[in-house]
Each structure stands twice: as structure tokens, then as C-alpha cells.
Amino acid sequence: MSPRNSQHTEHADHLEPSDGECLAVREVLSRVGDKWSVLVVSLLGAEPLRFSELRRSIEGISQRMLTLTLRGLERDGLVTRTVHPTLPPSVEYALTPLGRTLLEPVAALSSWARKNRTNIQAARERFDAVREPVARRS
């Protein structure tokens, strides 16, 4: 059901979410569901890390994107940022108790992705093989 559809139907076992609930779910999933957040949460699940350690561990992430990702996770209460008074100052990131609750679903999603990677790739190839000839005719 579309989040904009205000007509919600009751089923025997559940009630369709309200517009407010859909918005809340969408907002949370947009934060924790993006690829960089998932990787950061996974890495911080093992131990707190400094910014430079995170950046070296995540292939392809820019400094700006890592900064934005960490700031968003911190804003949502999933990550803490601790500045240690050293010269130069060192900043360490760690999961909060709320952030730690994400480890189980993130691990489950990662496991699912690893198990189904080849099935998804095969499906993409089948789809592309059918769509490619049609695209060439257009």
C-alpha cells in the first residue's frame, strides 16, 4: 500500500500502517538502510574505531560521505563521537546501546546477501538478456 494512500484496510492478522507510521519507517530505513551506514555499523560492532580506521576499512567511501554518514548516525542516537584530548586530538566512534540493536538485523541482511548473491546475479542476467534486444529496437 502506498504511504500516500489514506485508505487503510484491516486484515485478519494485522492493520495496515498509518501514514505517520509509513513516514517513520521510511525515515529510519533511509538512515540505517543505506550502504555506508550498514558498513559503518558492522565495523563499529566489533570495536570503537577512529575516523581514519573507518575510512581505510571502507573501500570507496569519500571523507565527506563518511563524515555525513557518521554525523547522521550520531544524530539518530546510533553512534557516539568521543574526542580524546591528545595532540592532535583523536576522535573515536562507537555504537550506542541503540546502535548495537542494529547488529542482528544487519548481520541477517548480510548473510542473506551472501547466500543469494549468485541467484540475484543470474536473475539480473536473465532480465538484461530479455530487455536488451527490446532496448535496441526502440
N, CA, C and O atoms as CSV, one atom per row, in Angstrom:
chain,resi,resn,atom,element,x,y,z
A,1,MET,N,N,0.844,-1.183,0.000
A,1,MET,CA,C,0.000,0.000,0.000
A,1,MET,C,C,0.879,1.231,0.000
A,1,MET,O,O,1.870,1.293,0.727
A,2,SER,N,N,0.527,2.192,-0.796
A,2,SER,CA,C,1.289,3.427,-0.903
A,2,SER,C,C,1.234,4.212,0.385
A,2,SER,O,O,0.173,4.303,1.002
A,3,PRO,N,N,2.380,4.799,0.821
A,3,PRO,CA,C,2.372,5.622,2.026
A,3,PRO,C,C,1.430,6.817,1.904
A,3,PRO,O,O,0.995,7.353,2.923
A,4,ARG,N,N,1.103,7.249,0.681
A,4,ARG,CA,C,0.213,8.387,0.499
A,4,ARG,C,C,-1.253,7.988,0.531
A,4,ARG,O,O,-2.127,8.849,0.629
A,5,ASN,N,N,-1.532,6.698,0.451
A,5,ASN,CA,C,-2.904,6.237,0.453
A,5,ASN,C,C,-3.454,6.287,1.865
A,5,ASN,O,O,-2.961,5.595,2.755
A,6,SER,N,N,-4.477,7.107,2.070
A,6,SER,CA,C,-5.014,7.242,3.424
A,6,SER,C,C,-6.065,6.194,3.725
A,6,SER,O,O,-6.541,6.114,4.857
A,7,GLN,N,N,-6.438,5.393,2.749
A,7,GLN,CA,C,-7.412,4.335,2.974
A,7,GLN,C,C,-6.669,3.070,3.380
A,7,GLN,O,O,-6.063,2.407,2.538
A,8,HIS,N,N,-6.711,2.736,4.651
A,8,HIS,CA,C,-6.024,1.558,5.153
A,8,HIS,C,C,-7.041,0.481,5.444
A,8,HIS,O,O,-8.147,0.750,5.912
A,9,THR,N,N,-6.646,-0.741,5.159
A,9,THR,CA,C,-7.594,-1.835,5.348
A,9,THR,C,C,-7.143,-2.728,6.478
A,9,THR,O,O,-5.950,-2.931,6.701
A,10,GLU,N,N,-8.120,-3.256,7.184
A,10,GLU,CA,C,-7.822,-4.209,8.242
A,10,GLU,C,C,-7.834,-5.603,7.661
A,10,GLU,O,O,-8.728,-5.958,6.893
A,11,HIS,N,N,-6.851,-6.383,8.024
A,11,HIS,CA,C,-6.799,-7.792,7.665
A,11,HIS,C,C,-6.984,-8.582,8.937
A,11,HIS,O,O,-6.907,-8.028,10.034
A,12,ALA,N,N,-7.223,-9.850,8.802
A,12,ALA,CA,C,-7.484,-10.682,9.971
A,12,ALA,C,C,-6.343,-10.633,10.970
A,12,ALA,O,O,-6.578,-10.669,12.178
A,13,ASP,N,N,-5.101,-10.549,10.483
A,13,ASP,CA,C,-3.973,-10.647,11.403
A,13,ASP,C,C,-3.232,-9.342,11.635
A,13,ASP,O,O,-2.362,-9.287,12.504
A,14,HIS,N,N,-3.548,-8.277,10.881
A,14,HIS,CA,C,-2.837,-7.020,11.121
A,14,HIS,C,C,-3.581,-5.832,10.531
A,14,HIS,O,O,-4.497,-5.999,9.726
A,15,LEU,N,N,-3.190,-4.658,10.930
A,15,LEU,CA,C,-3.726,-3.412,10.420
A,15,LEU,C,C,-2.646,-2.755,9.585
A,15,LEU,O,O,-1.493,-2.683,10.011
A,16,GLU,N,N,-3.003,-2.272,8.395
A,16,GLU,CA,C,-2.031,-1.573,7.558
A,16,GLU,C,C,-1.509,-0.359,8.321
A,16,GLU,O,O,-2.269,0.266,9.061
A,17,PRO,N,N,-0.234,-0.009,8.160
A,17,PRO,CA,C,0.329,1.136,8.893
A,17,PRO,C,C,-0.305,2.446,8.451
A,17,PRO,O,O,-0.723,2.598,7.303
A,18,SER,N,N,-0.366,3.383,9.380
A,18,SER,CA,C,-0.886,4.710,9.068
A,18,SER,C,C,0.157,5.496,8.286
A,18,SER,O,O,1.311,5.082,8.177
A,19,ASP,N,N,-0.264,6.640,7.741
A,19,ASP,CA,C,0.675,7.496,7.008
A,19,ASP,C,C,1.853,7.887,7.894
A,19,ASP,O,O,2.998,7.889,7.443
A,20,GLY,N,N,1.570,8.219,9.161
A,20,GLY,CA,C,2.641,8.594,10.087
A,20,GLY,C,C,3.616,7.461,10.333
A,20,GLY,O,O,4.824,7.679,10.419
A,21,GLU,N,N,3.087,6.241,10.445
A,21,GLU,CA,C,3.960,5.076,10.649
A,21,GLU,C,C,4.805,4.818,9.407
A,21,GLU,O,O,5.989,4.498,9.515
A,22,CYS,N,N,4.205,4.955,8.234
A,22,CYS,CA,C,4.956,4.759,6.992
A,22,CYS,C,C,6.095,5.767,6.888
A,22,CYS,O,O,7.212,5.419,6.506
A,23,LEU,N,N,5.802,7.008,7.228
A,23,LEU,CA,C,6.831,8.044,7.186
A,23,LEU,C,C,7.951,7.727,8.166
A,23,LEU,O,O,9.128,7.870,7.835
A,24,ALA,N,N,7.590,7.297,9.369
A,24,ALA,CA,C,8.599,6.960,10.380
A,24,ALA,C,C,9.482,5.810,9.907
A,24,ALA,O,O,10.703,5.859,10.059
A,25,VAL,N,N,8.874,4.786,9.341
A,25,VAL,CA,C,9.642,3.639,8.848
A,25,VAL,C,C,10.552,4.071,7.706
A,25,VAL,O,O,11.719,3.683,7.653
A,26,ARG,N,N,10.022,4.865,6.805
A,26,ARG,CA,C,10.820,5.332,5.668
A,26,ARG,C,C,12.009,6.160,6.135
A,26,ARG,O,O,13.112,6.006,5.611
A,27,GLU,N,N,11.801,7.036,7.111
A,27,GLU,CA,C,12.893,7.864,7.617
A,27,GLU,C,C,13.980,7.019,8.271
A,27,GLU,O,O,15.168,7.241,8.040
A,28,VAL,N,N,13.575,6.057,9.081
A,28,VAL,CA,C,14.562,5.205,9.758
A,28,VAL,C,C,15.299,4.343,8.742
A,28,VAL,O,O,16.523,4.232,8.800
A,29,LEU,N,N,14.572,3.735,7.815
A,29,LEU,CA,C,15.220,2.878,6.824
A,29,LEU,C,C,16.131,3.660,5.890
A,29,LEU,O,O,17.132,3.126,5.411
A,30,SER,N,N,15.796,4.914,5.627
A,30,SER,CA,C,16.691,5.703,4.771
A,30,SER,C,C,18.029,5.921,5.468
A,30,SER,O,O,19.055,6.032,4.798
A,31,ARG,N,N,18.040,5.983,6.788
A,31,ARG,CA,C,19.290,6.152,7.534
A,31,ARG,C,C,20.028,4.824,7.653
A,31,ARG,O,O,21.189,4.718,7.256
A,32,VAL,N,N,19.365,3.821,8.192
A,32,VAL,CA,C,20.082,2.580,8.500
A,32,VAL,C,C,20.166,1.647,7.305
A,32,VAL,O,O,20.890,0.652,7.352
A,33,GLY,N,N,19.443,1.947,6.237
A,33,GLY,CA,C,19.437,1.060,5.094
A,33,GLY,C,C,20.408,1.428,3.995
A,33,GLY,O,O,20.581,0.661,3.048
A,34,ASP,N,N,21.046,2.579,4.093
A,34,ASP,CA,C,21.978,2.919,3.024
A,34,ASP,C,C,23.277,2.131,3.202
A,34,ASP,O,O,23.625,1.725,4.311
A,35,LYS,N,N,23.977,1.926,2.103
A,35,LYS,CA,C,25.134,1.025,2.134
A,35,LYS,C,C,26.230,1.493,3.080
A,35,LYS,O,O,26.873,0.666,3.726
A,36,TRP,N,N,26.459,2.800,3.179
A,36,TRP,CA,C,27.548,3.266,4.034
A,36,TRP,C,C,27.205,3.068,5.509
A,36,TRP,O,O,28.059,2.656,6.293
A,37,SER,N,N,25.966,3.357,5.888
A,37,SER,CA,C,25.574,3.183,7.294
A,37,SER,C,C,25.679,1.728,7.722
A,37,SER,O,O,26.141,1.428,8.823
A,38,VAL,N,N,25.254,0.837,6.856
A,38,VAL,CA,C,25.334,-0.595,7.172
A,38,VAL,C,C,26.787,-1.002,7.404
A,38,VAL,O,O,27.085,-1.728,8.352
A,39,LEU,N,N,27.685,-0.539,6.547
A,39,LEU,CA,C,29.102,-0.880,6.707
A,39,LEU,C,C,29.684,-0.281,7.988
A,39,LEU,O,O,30.432,-0.949,8.703
A,40,VAL,N,N,29.343,0.976,8.279
A,40,VAL,CA,C,29.856,1.623,9.489
A,40,VAL,C,C,29.348,0.893,10.726
A,40,VAL,O,O,30.125,0.609,11.637
A,41,VAL,N,N,28.064,0.588,10.769
A,41,VAL,CA,C,27.501,-0.136,11.916
A,41,VAL,C,C,28.183,-1.489,12.081
A,41,VAL,O,O,28.525,-1.883,13.196
A,42,SER,N,N,28.380,-2.195,10.984
A,42,SER,CA,C,29.046,-3.501,11.051
A,42,SER,C,C,30.453,-3.385,11.621
A,42,SER,O,O,30.840,-4.161,12.494
A,43,LEU,N,N,31.212,-2.422,11.130
A,43,LEU,CA,C,32.589,-2.251,11.608
A,43,LEU,C,C,32.635,-1.838,13.077
A,43,LEU,O,O,33.460,-2.340,13.840
A,44,LEU,N,N,31.756,-0.930,13.468
A,44,LEU,CA,C,31.752,-0.475,14.859
A,44,LEU,C,C,31.183,-1.536,15.806
A,44,LEU,O,O,31.329,-1.428,17.023
A,45,GLY,N,N,30.547,-2.543,15.253
A,45,GLY,CA,C,30.038,-3.638,16.086
A,45,GLY,C,C,31.158,-4.425,16.739
A,45,GLY,O,O,30.976,-5.000,17.812
A,46,ALA,N,N,32.307,-4.453,16.101
A,46,ALA,CA,C,33.449,-5.191,16.640
A,46,ALA,C,C,34.158,-4.398,17.733
A,46,ALA,O,O,34.542,-4.947,18.766
A,47,GLU,N,N,34.329,-3.083,17.490
A,47,GLU,CA,C,35.058,-2.239,18.439
A,47,GLU,C,C,34.933,-0.787,18.026
A,47,GLU,O,O,34.658,-0.498,16.861
A,48,PRO,N,N,35.131,0.135,18.964
A,48,PRO,CA,C,35.176,1.555,18.586
A,48,PRO,C,C,36.371,1.793,17.660
A,48,PRO,O,O,37.422,1.167,17.799
A,49,LEU,N,N,36.182,2.711,16.716
A,49,LEU,CA,C,37.240,2.999,15.739
A,49,LEU,C,C,37.394,4.497,15.539
A,49,LEU,O,O,36.452,5.269,15.718
A,50,ARG,N,N,38.601,4.885,15.165
A,50,ARG,CA,C,38.859,6.268,14.798
A,50,ARG,C,C,38.400,6.493,13.361
A,50,ARG,O,O,38.237,5.547,12.591
A,51,PHE,N,N,38.197,7.752,13.017
A,51,PHE,CA,C,37.741,8.115,11.676
A,51,PHE,C,C,38.648,7.508,10.608
A,51,PHE,O,O,38.169,6.906,9.647
A,52,SER,N,N,39.939,7.667,10.779
A,52,SER,CA,C,40.889,7.167,9.767
A,52,SER,C,C,40.823,5.650,9.639
A,52,SER,O,O,40.985,5.114,8.543
A,53,GLU,N,N,40.588,4.955,10.747
A,53,GLU,CA,C,40.458,3.494,10.691
A,53,GLU,C,C,39.205,3.094,9.916
A,53,GLU,O,O,39.225,2.152,9.124
A,54,LEU,N,N,38.127,3.817,10.156
A,54,LEU,CA,C,36.894,3.546,9.416
A,54,LEU,C,C,37.098,3.798,7.926
A,54,LEU,O,O,36.703,2.982,7.093
A,55,ARG,N,N,37.708,4.916,7.599
A,55,ARG,CA,C,37.896,5.274,6.191
A,55,ARG,C,C,38.755,4.239,5.465
A,55,ARG,O,O,38.458,3.873,4.328
A,56,ARG,N,N,39.811,3.771,6.114
A,56,ARG,CA,C,40.668,2.745,5.495
A,56,ARG,C,C,39.922,1.421,5.335
A,56,ARG,O,O,40.223,0.648,4.426
A,57,SER,N,N,38.965,1.157,6.197
A,57,SER,CA,C,38.244,-0.119,6.184
A,57,SER,C,C,37.102,-0.171,5.186
A,57,SER,O,O,36.624,-1.254,4.849
A,58,ILE,N,N,36.658,0.985,4.708
A,58,ILE,CA,C,35.502,1.034,3.807
A,58,ILE,C,C,35.965,1.487,2.432
A,58,ILE,O,O,36.168,2.676,2.187
A,59,GLU,N,N,36.126,0.527,1.551
A,59,GLU,CA,C,36.598,0.822,0.208
A,59,GLU,C,C,35.581,1.672,-0.549
A,59,GLU,O,O,34.394,1.349,-0.587
A,60,GLY,N,N,36.056,2.755,-1.147
A,60,GLY,CA,C,35.210,3.569,-1.999
A,60,GLY,C,C,34.486,4.717,-1.320
A,60,GLY,O,O,33.837,5.511,-2.001
A,61,ILE,N,N,34.575,4.833,-0.013
A,61,ILE,CA,C,33.888,5.928,0.660
A,61,ILE,C,C,34.788,7.160,0.698
A,61,ILE,O,O,35.980,7.064,0.991
A,62,SER,N,N,34.205,8.306,0.401
A,62,SER,CA,C,34.979,9.554,0.463
A,62,SER,C,C,34.981,10.068,1.905
A,62,SER,O,O,34.169,9.652,2.731
A,63,GLN,N,N,35.896,10.964,2.178
A,63,GLN,CA,C,35.956,11.561,3.515
A,63,GLN,C,C,34.646,12.276,3.830
A,63,GLN,O,O,34.123,12.168,4.940
A,64,ARG,N,N,34.127,12.999,2.860
A,64,ARG,CA,C,32.876,13.736,3.053
A,64,ARG,C,C,31.710,12.788,3.337
A,64,ARG,O,O,30.915,13.037,4.243
A,65,MET,N,N,31.606,11.695,2.562
A,65,MET,CA,C,30.498,10.761,2.758
A,65,MET,C,C,30.600,10.070,4.113
A,65,MET,O,O,29.582,9.854,4.772
A,66,LEU,N,N,31.806,9.723,4.537
A,66,LEU,CA,C,31.969,9.116,5.848
A,66,LEU,C,C,31.585,10.109,6.940
A,66,LEU,O,O,30.934,9.739,7.917
A,67,THR,N,N,31.980,11.353,6.779
A,67,THR,CA,C,31.614,12.393,7.745
A,67,THR,C,C,30.095,12.532,7.829
A,67,THR,O,O,29.533,12.557,8.924
A,68,LEU,N,N,29.435,12.621,6.685
A,68,LEU,CA,C,27.971,12.758,6.667
A,68,LEU,C,C,27.280,11.534,7.262
A,68,LEU,O,O,26.298,11.662,7.993
A,69,THR,N,N,27.795,10.354,6.948
A,69,THR,CA,C,27.211,9.115,7.474
A,69,THR,C,C,27.341,9.064,8.986
A,69,THR,O,O,26.372,8.768,9.686
A,70,LEU,N,N,28.536,9.351,9.495
A,70,LEU,CA,C,28.749,9.330,10.945
A,70,LEU,C,C,27.898,10.387,11.648
A,70,LEU,O,O,27.337,10.132,12.714
A,71,ARG,N,N,27.805,11.563,11.050
A,71,ARG,CA,C,27.001,12.634,11.638
A,71,ARG,C,C,25.523,12.215,11.705
A,71,ARG,O,O,24.852,12.458,12.708
A,72,GLY,N,N,25.032,11.596,10.651
A,72,GLY,CA,C,23.641,11.130,10.636
A,72,GLY,C,C,23.392,10.041,11.662
A,72,GLY,O,O,22.375,10.056,12.356
A,73,LEU,N,N,24.317,9.095,11.760
A,73,LEU,CA,C,24.182,8.020,12.748
A,73,LEU,C,C,24.256,8.566,14.168
A,73,LEU,O,O,23.565,8.085,15.065
A,74,GLU,N,N,25.094,9.567,14.359
A,74,GLU,CA,C,25.197,10.201,15.685
A,74,GLU,C,C,23.904,10.952,16.001
A,74,GLU,O,O,23.390,10.859,17.115
A,75,ARG,N,N,23.390,11.680,15.047
A,75,ARG,CA,C,22.146,12.436,15.237
A,75,ARG,C,C,20.986,11.511,15.602
A,75,ARG,O,O,20.137,11.863,16.420
A,76,ASP,N,N,20.958,10.333,14.992
A,76,ASP,CA,C,19.888,9.371,15.252
A,76,ASP,C,C,20.107,8.558,16.522
A,76,ASP,O,O,19.295,7.694,16.852
A,77,GLY,N,N,21.205,8.829,17.241
A,77,GLY,CA,C,21.450,8.139,18.502
A,77,GLY,C,C,22.026,6.743,18.358
A,77,GLY,O,O,21.950,5.935,19.283
A,78,LEU,N,N,22.606,6.457,17.192
A,78,LEU,CA,C,23.143,5.119,16.944
A,78,LEU,C,C,24.647,5.033,17.179
A,78,LEU,O,O,25.187,3.953,17.422
A,79,VAL,N,N,25.316,6.178,17.106
A,79,VAL,CA,C,26.777,6.239,17.243
A,79,VAL,C,C,27.134,7.388,18.184
A,79,VAL,O,O,26.485,8.433,18.184
A,80,THR,N,N,28.173,7.174,18.982
A,80,THR,CA,C,28.717,8.264,19.793
A,80,THR,C,C,30.063,8.679,19.223
A,80,THR,O,O,30.784,7.876,18.632
A,81,ARG,N,N,30.378,9.933,19.413
A,81,ARG,CA,C,31.648,10.507,18.960
A,81,ARG,C,C,32.360,11.022,20.202
A,81,ARG,O,O,31.842,11.877,20.921
A,82,THR,N,N,33.558,10.489,20.446
A,82,THR,CA,C,34.338,10.900,21.611
A,82,THR,C,C,35.642,11.527,21.144
A,82,THR,O,O,36.408,10.912,20.401
A,83,VAL,N,N,35.890,12.760,21.587
A,83,VAL,CA,C,37.132,13.455,21.256
A,83,VAL,C,C,38.090,13.267,22.423
A,83,VAL,O,O,37.783,13.642,23.554
A,84,HIS,N,N,39.252,12.684,22.143
A,84,HIS,CA,C,40.283,12.482,23.166
A,84,HIS,C,C,41.264,13.648,23.113
A,84,HIS,O,O,41.726,14.016,22.033
A,85,PRO,N,N,41.590,14.236,24.268
A,85,PRO,CA,C,42.452,15.429,24.295
A,85,PRO,C,C,43.933,15.107,24.098
A,85,PRO,O,O,44.744,15.236,25.015
A,86,THR,N,N,44.253,14.690,22.893
A,86,THR,CA,C,45.647,14.411,22.542
A,86,THR,C,C,46.070,15.436,21.498
A,86,THR,O,O,45.241,16.194,20.995
A,87,LEU,N,N,47.339,15.458,21.177
A,87,LEU,CA,C,47.818,16.335,20.113
A,87,LEU,C,C,48.297,15.505,18.945
A,87,LEU,O,O,49.271,14.772,19.117
A,88,PRO,N,N,47.710,15.557,17.798
A,88,PRO,CA,C,46.434,16.216,17.543
A,88,PRO,C,C,45.289,15.450,18.203
A,88,PRO,O,O,45.452,14.282,18.556
A,89,PRO,N,N,44.133,16.093,18.372
A,89,PRO,CA,C,43.014,15.402,19.013
A,89,PRO,C,C,42.629,14.155,18.216
A,89,PRO,O,O,42.629,14.183,16.985
A,90,SER,N,N,42.306,13.078,18.899
A,90,SER,CA,C,41.830,11.884,18.196
A,90,SER,C,C,40.350,11.718,18.510
A,90,SER,O,O,39.905,11.928,19.638
A,91,VAL,N,N,39.608,11.339,17.491
A,91,VAL,CA,C,38.164,11.176,17.610
A,91,VAL,C,C,37.842,9.706,17.384
A,91,VAL,O,O,38.292,9.088,16.418
A,92,GLU,N,N,37.054,9.168,18.299
A,92,GLU,CA,C,36.696,7.753,18.240
A,92,GLU,C,C,35.178,7.636,18.140
A,92,GLU,O,O,34.435,8.387,18.771
A,93,TYR,N,N,34.745,6.687,17.342
A,93,TYR,CA,C,33.312,6.434,17.152
A,93,TYR,C,C,32.982,5.051,17.693
A,93,TYR,O,O,33.753,4.103,17.546
A,94,ALA,N,N,31.803,4.961,18.329
A,94,ALA,CA,C,31.355,3.685,18.887
A,94,ALA,C,C,29.840,3.598,18.755
A,94,ALA,O,O,29.154,4.617,18.673
A,95,LEU,N,N,29.334,2.390,18.734
A,95,LEU,CA,C,27.887,2.207,18.723
A,95,LEU,C,C,27.314,2.491,20.105
A,95,LEU,O,O,27.923,2.166,21.124
A,96,THR,N,N,26.144,3.096,20.121
A,96,THR,CA,C,25.405,3.277,21.365
A,96,THR,C,C,24.648,1.972,21.643
A,96,THR,O,O,24.627,1.088,20.786
A,97,PRO,N,N,24.035,1.835,22.806
A,97,PRO,CA,C,23.192,0.651,23.026
A,97,PRO,C,C,22.109,0.505,21.943
A,97,PRO,O,O,21.821,-0.608,21.503
A,98,LEU,N,N,21.513,1.620,21.516
A,98,LEU,CA,C,20.525,1.557,20.437
A,98,LEU,C,C,21.182,1.090,19.137
A,98,LEU,O,O,20.620,0.266,18.415
A,99,GLY,N,N,22.365,1.614,18.844
A,99,GLY,CA,C,23.087,1.199,17.644
A,99,GLY,C,C,23.433,-0.282,17.661
A,99,GLY,O,O,23.421,-0.934,16.617
A,100,ARG,N,N,23.741,-0.816,18.834
A,100,ARG,CA,C,24.070,-2.241,18.947
A,100,ARG,C,C,22.868,-3.118,18.598
A,100,ARG,O,O,23.036,-4.255,18.156
A,101,THR,N,N,21.649,-2.590,18.796
A,101,THR,CA,C,20.463,-3.387,18.450
A,101,THR,C,C,20.351,-3.585,16.943
A,101,THR,O,O,19.597,-4.448,16.492
A,102,LEU,N,N,21.083,-2.805,16.161
A,102,LEU,CA,C,21.081,-2.959,14.703
A,102,LEU,C,C,21.971,-4.106,14.230
A,102,LEU,O,O,21.838,-4.567,13.096
A,103,LEU,N,N,22.865,-4.563,15.079
A,103,LEU,CA,C,23.830,-5.580,14.640
A,103,LEU,C,C,23.155,-6.858,14.169
A,103,LEU,O,O,23.555,-7.424,13.152
A,104,GLU,N,N,22.151,-7.317,14.877
A,104,GLU,CA,C,21.490,-8.568,14.491
A,104,GLU,C,C,20.788,-8.452,13.133
A,104,GLU,O,O,21.002,-9.303,12.269
A,105,PRO,N,N,19.943,-7.410,12.915
A,105,PRO,CA,C,19.329,-7.323,11.583
A,105,PRO,C,C,20.339,-7.067,10.463
A,105,PRO,O,O,20.165,-7.568,9.352
A,106,VAL,N,N,21.390,-6.296,10.740
A,106,VAL,CA,C,22.416,-6.051,9.722
A,106,VAL,C,C,23.145,-7.355,9.389
A,106,VAL,O,O,23.426,-7.630,8.222
A,107,ALA,N,N,23.449,-8.148,10.404
A,107,ALA,CA,C,24.111,-9.442,10.167
A,107,ALA,C,C,23.200,-10.373,9.362
A,107,ALA,O,O,23.663,-11.086,8.472
A,108,ALA,N,N,21.912,-10.360,9.681
A,108,ALA,CA,C,20.963,-11.205,8.948
A,108,ALA,C,C,20.879,-10.775,7.480
A,108,ALA,O,O,20.858,-11.616,6.582
A,109,LEU,N,N,20.832,-9.473,7.246
A,109,LEU,CA,C,20.781,-8.966,5.878
A,109,LEU,C,C,22.068,-9.297,5.117
A,109,LEU,O,O,22.017,-9.671,3.945
A,110,SER,N,N,23.207,-9.160,5.773
A,110,SER,CA,C,24.484,-9.505,5.147
A,110,SER,C,C,24.540,-10.983,4.799
A,110,SER,O,O,25.001,-11.357,3.721
A,111,SER,N,N,24.072,-11.816,5.710
A,111,SER,CA,C,24.052,-13.259,5.470
A,111,SER,C,C,23.147,-13.583,4.281
A,111,SER,O,O,23.513,-14.380,3.417
A,112,TRP,N,N,21.971,-12.968,4.240
A,112,TRP,CA,C,21.044,-13.185,3.133
A,112,TRP,C,C,21.690,-12.767,1.810
A,112,TRP,O,O,21.581,-13.481,0.813
A,113,ALA,N,N,22.360,-11.617,1.802
A,113,ALA,CA,C,23.001,-11.123,0.581
A,113,ALA,C,C,24.083,-12.085,0.101
A,113,ALA,O,O,24.179,-12.365,-1.094
A,114,ARG,N,N,24.902,-12.596,1.032
A,114,ARG,CA,C,25.951,-13.545,0.640
A,114,ARG,C,C,25.347,-14.825,0.078
A,114,ARG,O,O,25.830,-15.345,-0.927
A,115,LYS,N,N,24.303,-15.335,0.710
A,115,LYS,CA,C,23.676,-16.584,0.259
A,115,LYS,C,C,22.996,-16.435,-1.096
A,115,LYS,O,O,22.952,-17.392,-1.869
A,116,ASN,N,N,22.473,-15.266,-1.392
A,116,ASN,CA,C,21.666,-15.065,-2.590
A,116,ASN,C,C,22.345,-14.259,-3.686
A,116,ASN,O,O,21.729,-13.953,-4.707
A,117,ARG,N,N,23.592,-13.920,-3.483
A,117,ARG,CA,C,24.344,-13.123,-4.447
A,117,ARG,C,C,24.313,-13.734,-5.846
A,117,ARG,O,O,24.042,-13.029,-6.818
A,118,THR,N,N,24.582,-15.017,-5.958
A,118,THR,CA,C,24.625,-15.643,-7.288
A,118,THR,C,C,23.224,-15.741,-7.894
A,118,THR,O,O,23.074,-15.594,-9.107
A,119,ASN,N,N,22.203,-15.986,-7.082
A,119,ASN,CA,C,20.830,-16.026,-7.594
A,119,ASN,C,C,20.411,-14.664,-8.138
A,119,ASN,O,O,19.766,-14.576,-9.183
A,120,ILE,N,N,20.776,-13.620,-7.435
A,120,ILE,CA,C,20.432,-12.270,-7.875
A,120,ILE,C,C,21.174,-11.933,-9.164
A,120,ILE,O,O,20.591,-11.362,-10.085
A,121,GLN,N,N,22.447,-12.281,-9.234
A,121,GLN,CA,C,23.221,-12.014,-10.446
A,121,GLN,C,C,22.631,-12.768,-11.639
A,121,GLN,O,O,22.545,-12.219,-12.737
A,122,ALA,N,N,22.230,-14.011,-11.431
A,122,ALA,CA,C,21.615,-14.792,-12.516
A,122,ALA,C,C,20.295,-14.151,-12.955
A,122,ALA,O,O,20.007,-14.084,-14.150
A,123,ALA,N,N,19.505,-13.689,-12.009
A,123,ALA,CA,C,18.236,-13.032,-12.345
A,123,ALA,C,C,18.482,-11.756,-13.143
A,123,ALA,O,O,17.759,-11.476,-14.099
A,124,ARG,N,N,19.488,-10.985,-12.763
A,124,ARG,CA,C,19.831,-9.763,-13.498
A,124,ARG,C,C,20.228,-10.087,-14.933
A,124,ARG,O,O,19.822,-9.402,-15.872
A,125,GLU,N,N,21.027,-11.142,-15.093
A,125,GLU,CA,C,21.468,-11.523,-16.431
A,125,GLU,C,C,20.286,-11.970,-17.290
A,125,GLU,O,O,20.217,-11.632,-18.472
A,126,ARG,N,N,19.353,-12.732,-16.702
A,126,ARG,CA,C,18.154,-13.151,-17.448
A,126,ARG,C,C,17.325,-11.924,-17.835
A,126,ARG,O,O,16.877,-11.808,-18.976
A,127,PHE,N,N,17.126,-11.029,-16.902
A,127,PHE,CA,C,16.348,-9.811,-17.148
A,127,PHE,C,C,16.990,-8.979,-18.250
A,127,PHE,O,O,16.311,-8.548,-19.182
A,128,ASP,N,N,18.304,-8.751,-18.143
A,128,ASP,CA,C,19.020,-7.936,-19.119
A,128,ASP,C,C,19.002,-8.579,-20.507
A,128,ASP,O,O,18.924,-7.879,-21.516
A,129,ALA,N,N,19.074,-9.913,-20.555
A,129,ALA,CA,C,19.069,-10.607,-21.844
A,129,ALA,C,C,17.735,-10.403,-22.564
A,129,ALA,O,O,17.700,-10.303,-23.791
A,130,VAL,N,N,16.655,-10.344,-21.815
A,130,VAL,CA,C,15.335,-10.133,-22.406
A,130,VAL,C,C,15.133,-8.660,-22.748
A,130,VAL,O,O,14.558,-8.354,-23.793
A,131,ARG,N,N,15.580,-7.759,-21.917
A,131,ARG,CA,C,15.350,-6.326,-22.098
A,131,ARG,C,C,16.278,-5.700,-23.141
A,131,ARG,O,O,15.884,-4.766,-23.839
A,132,GLU,N,N,17.502,-6.207,-23.251
A,132,GLU,CA,C,18.467,-5.609,-24.158
A,132,GLU,C,C,17.997,-5.578,-25.611
A,132,GLU,O,O,18.086,-4.529,-26.250
A,133,PRO,N,N,17.497,-6.696,-26.159
A,133,PRO,CA,C,17.025,-6.650,-27.551
A,133,PRO,C,C,15.882,-5.649,-27.734
A,133,PRO,O,O,15.804,-5.000,-28.776
A,134,VAL,N,N,15.006,-5.512,-26.755
A,134,VAL,CA,C,13.901,-4.576,-26.841
A,134,VAL,C,C,14.431,-3.146,-26.848
A,134,VAL,O,O,13.930,-2.311,-27.600
A,135,ALA,N,N,15.424,-2.852,-26.031
A,135,ALA,CA,C,16.002,-1.516,-25.952
A,135,ALA,C,C,16.675,-1.133,-27.278
A,135,ALA,O,O,16.628,0.029,-27.681
A,136,ARG,N,N,17.291,-2.092,-27.948
A,136,ARG,CA,C,17.962,-1.814,-29.217
A,136,ARG,C,C,16.975,-1.482,-30.316
A,136,ARG,O,O,17.287,-0.704,-31.218
A,137,ARG,N,N,15.770,-2.070,-30.252
A,137,ARG,CA,C,14.752,-1.818,-31.271
A,137,ARG,C,C,14.122,-0.440,-31.110
A,137,ARG,O,O,13.590,0.112,-32.073
A,138,SER,N,N,14.176,0.117,-29.913
A,138,SER,CA,C,13.491,1.403,-29.662
A,138,SER,C,C,14.214,2.565,-30.275
A,138,SER,O,O,13.767,3.705,-30.152
